[in-house]
Every structure is written in structure tokens, then in C-alpha cells.
């Protein structure tokens, strides 16, 4: 099975594209589309996607990204549960803005994760892209956590990660994946633009909740999870 996944499906831009990358492209598009419309099916589709990309990144010597996919599996299960039972009284979790304390915690965690991964990739692997690999891994972890908690600003973290991922994957001749991340970038911008107007006036209140009756709460309550 692994041999088939790593075998060429076709050639793009003079470089072979594996079946794992092709299937990762397809499942990635479906997953992000489901995230944009806030459908819970994004989580199982996303888990399948990251397992395929783990194969792709391992073959491309993007070791931090490959290892990140295993973390994504755990975060995917966590996010799946959170969307179903993470709200008040284990109800459906609602979209909200990121608080100042959460931003500070995310920034600190991002710096620590980037530094640790950069050091590990430099000293213990043959990676040729240590800093961008470490940076995108840290941003993706933070964005996935934000997505699991339905933090509106997690879209900004995904956008920042995608802006680094696109040239990184092009450099590694993963052109189909680079194109996929261009699409991801567009979907992230669309998702952010769609949610921001409805989120006006819905900043978090004491205890990490959101103001009752705000647009995102009304929108979220109508969704089928």
C-alpha cells in the first residue's frame, strides 16, 4: 500500500506527483470546504487527509511537517469532540473571538514550538528547510487548536501558515500540494470575510463565552453538526 501511495500518478512541472499527494489534494479541498461552512464532517475527512500528507512530507524530507500530521490526528479527534460537546453544559460549541489572554498564550507557545523544532531539525535531521518547516508547523498547530475551539481568528493563523507553505512546497517540487495551499489560502480568506461581519460585537465575555443573541451564535445554532 505504501509503495503504491508513493508511486507516481502523473508528472507536474517536471516533477512526479505521487498518488498520496493526489489523494491528499482531493481530501484537503473537501476538508477546507467543510470547515468554511462549519460542517462537522471536516474532522474525519481531515484525519484521512493528514495521514496521506504524512506520507508525502516524509518522502520530501519535511520531517517536522510529517510528524505534525500525527499530532493532527489527535487534534482532529479533539476538535471533533469539541464541536459536538465543547459548549456550555457539553452542548454544541459556538464560534467566538480570541481573547487577549489566549493571544498571549498562543504567541508564547508558537515561539517555543518554533524554537524547539528549528533546533531539532538543525541538529538531528538532514532537512534543508529547517526554519520554514518549524515555523509552518508551529502556526499550523496553533491554528488547528483555534479551529477546534472555534476561535474566529484561527483563520489568520492559517493564512500566515499558507503564505509560507506555498513557496516551501514549490521549492520541494510538491507542486500539486503548493497549488492546493493556494486554494486553501483563498478559502481561508473567504472564511474570514464571511465570519467577520457576523462577529461584530461578539467579543468574548467573562468566562470565555460570547454575548447571547449575536450573529454567529444564531448562525451556529442552525447548523447540523
Buried (B, 14 or more C-beta within 10 A) or exposed (E): EEEEBBEEBEEBEEEEBBBBBBBBBBBBBBBBBBBBEBBBBBBBBBBBBBBBBBBBBBBBBBBBBBBBBEBBBEBBBBBBBBBBEBBEEEEBBBBBBBBEEBEEEBEEBBEEBBEEBBEBBEEEBEBEBBBBBBBBBBBBBBBBBBBBBBBBBBBBBBBBBBBBBBEBBBEBBBBBBBBBBBBBBEBBBBBBEBBBEBBEEBBBEEEEEBEEEBBBBEBBEEEEE
